[in-house]
Amino acid sequence: LATGAAAISGIFMARKEGYNPVGAFLLAAAPAAGGGLVRDLISGRHPVAVVADPTMLATVLWLVVAGYLLFRIIARLPARYGEALERMDVDHHPLLVAFDTLWMARFTVISVMLALPTHCEPLWMWAPLLAATTNGGGSRLRDVIRHRPHTSLRTTTLYLEISILWGLMLS
């Protein structure tokens, strides 16, 4: 669920910014698997989740293909529908914010739960840091791919702060 939600937000960004299917896959995979990869490397988890569970990248791939086909169908619809899609603000659209919120909440819980078996002590310190790394790492990788490396750190939205707070509360 979290992987799919993260991938969908990347697919919409790829469509809005004119990426080809490979670029769309990278923009979708970065938040879906990239943050977890960074988290697993920091916590010493072996094998890393993206290698241990191939369904993550398979989910991203299928969603990118489905999104690509859906956007091709939408392009054949009357102009007013296509224009509405082109005008959509991918960084602030309520539906995409909902997908971002969903994946970030789920990845926060996953990060706290993974801090336990990897013996990251003290838990109250490492759980919030791993949650922020999972959520912020994927977003940061996506921003680098988009050539906007400063976007995720210069936002008025409290993404990382919320991940840290909830990671602390869950720990």
C-alpha positions in Angstrom: 0.0 0.0 0.0 2.7 2.5 0.9 4.8 1.5 -2.1 1.8 2.0 -4.4 0.8 5.3 -2.9 4.4 6.7 -3.1 4.7 5.5 -6.7 1.4 7.2 -7.8 2.6 10.6 -6.6 5.8 10.1 -8.7 3.9 9.0 -11.7 1.8 12.2 -11.6 4.9 14.3 -11.3 6.5 12.5 -14.2 3.4 13.2 -16.4 3.2 16.8 -15.4 6.9 17.4 -16.1 7.1 15.4 -19.3 9.2 12.4 -18.3 9.4 9.3 -20.5 8.4 5.9 -19.0 11.9 5.3 -17.7 11.9 8.7 -16.0 8.5 8.0 -14.7 9.7 4.7 -13.2 12.6 6.5 -11.5 10.4 9.2 -10.1 8.0 6.6 -8.8 10.6 4.2 -7.5 12.6 6.9 -5.6 10.0 7.5 -2.9 8.6 4.0 -3.1 11.9 2.2 -2.5 14.8 4.7 -2.3 14.1 6.0 1.3 13.9 2.4 2.5 17.1 1.6 0.8 18.9 4.5 2.6 17.2 3.5 5.9 18.3 -0.2 5.5 21.9 0.8 4.8 22.0 3.0 7.9 20.5 0.5 10.2 22.6 -2.4 8.9 19.6 -4.4 7.7 20.6 -7.2 5.4 19.4 -7.8 2.7 17.9 -4.4 2.1 14.1 -4.4 1.6 14.2 -3.6 -2.1 16.3 -6.7 -2.8 14.6 -8.9 -0.3 11.1 -8.1 -1.6 11.0 -7.8 -5.4 7.3 -7.0 -5.3 8.2 -3.4 -4.4 9.8 -2.6 -7.8 7.3 -4.9 -9.6 4.4 -2.8 -8.0 6.1 0.4 -9.2 6.7 -1.0 -12.7 3.0 -2.1 -13.1 1.7 1.2 -11.8 4.0 3.1 -14.2 2.7 1.0 -17.1 -0.9 1.4 -16.0 -0.4 5.2 -15.5 1.3 5.5 -18.9 -1.6 3.7 -20.6 -4.2 5.7 -18.6 -2.6 9.0 -19.7 -2.5 7.9 -23.3 -6.3 7.2 -23.1 -6.8 10.6 -21.4 -4.9 12.3 -24.2 -7.5 11.0 -26.7 -10.4 12.5 -24.7 -11.9 15.9 -25.4 -9.4 18.8 -24.9 -11.0 20.1 -21.7 -10.1 16.9 -19.7 -6.5 16.9 -20.9 -6.2 20.6 -20.1 -7.4 20.1 -16.6 -4.7 17.4 -16.1 -2.0 19.7 -17.5 -3.0 22.5 -15.1 -2.9 20.3 -12.1 -0.4 21.4 -9.5 1.4 18.1 -8.7 3.0 19.5 -5.6 -0.2 20.7 -3.9 -3.1 18.8 -5.4 -5.3 17.4 -2.6 -5.3 13.9 -4.1 -1.6 13.7 -4.4 -1.1 15.2 -0.9 -3.4 12.4 0.3 -1.2 9.8 -1.4 1.9 11.4 0.0 0.4 11.4 3.5 -0.6 7.8 3.2 2.8 6.5 2.2 4.6 8.7 4.7 2.4 7.4 7.5 2.9 3.8 6.6 6.6 4.2 6.0 6.9 5.8 9.5 5.3 2.8 11.1 7.5 0.4 9.1 10.7 2.3 10.0 9.9 2.2 13.7 9.1 -1.5 13.5 12.4 -2.2 11.7 14.4 -0.4 14.3 13.5 -3.1 16.8 15.0 -6.2 15.1 18.1 -4.3 13.9 18.8 -3.3 17.6 19.0 0.4 16.9 19.5 1.7 20.4 18.3 3.9 22.0 15.0 3.3 20.2 13.6 6.7 21.1 16.5 8.3 19.1 16.9 5.9 16.2 13.2 5.2 15.4 12.4 8.9 14.5 15.6 9.2 12.6 14.9 6.1 10.6 11.4 7.3 9.9 12.6 10.7 8.7 15.3 8.9 6.6 12.7 6.6 4.9 10.3 9.4 4.2 12.8 12.2 3.5 15.3 10.0 1.7 12.8 8.9 -1.0 11.5 12.4 -1.5 15.1 13.8 -1.6 16.1 11.2 -4.2 13.1 12.1 -6.3 14.0 15.8 -6.1 17.5 15.1 -7.3 16.2 13.1 -10.3 13.9 16.1 -11.0 16.9 18.5 -10.8 15.3 20.2 -7.8 17.6 19.1 -5.0 16.4 21.9 -2.7 12.7 21.3 -3.0 12.1 18.8 -0.2 14.1 20.8 2.3 12.7 24.2 1.4 9.0 23.5 1.9 6.5 24.9 4.3 5.0 21.5 4.6 6.2 19.7 7.8 6.9 16.3 6.2 10.1 15.4 8.0 9.1 17.0 11.2 5.9 15.0 11.3 7.9 11.8 10.6 10.2 12.6 13.4 7.4 13.4 15.8 5.4 10.3 15.1 8.5 8.1 15.0 9.3 9.4 18.5 5.7 8.8 19.7 5.6 5.3 18.3 9.0 4.4 19.7 
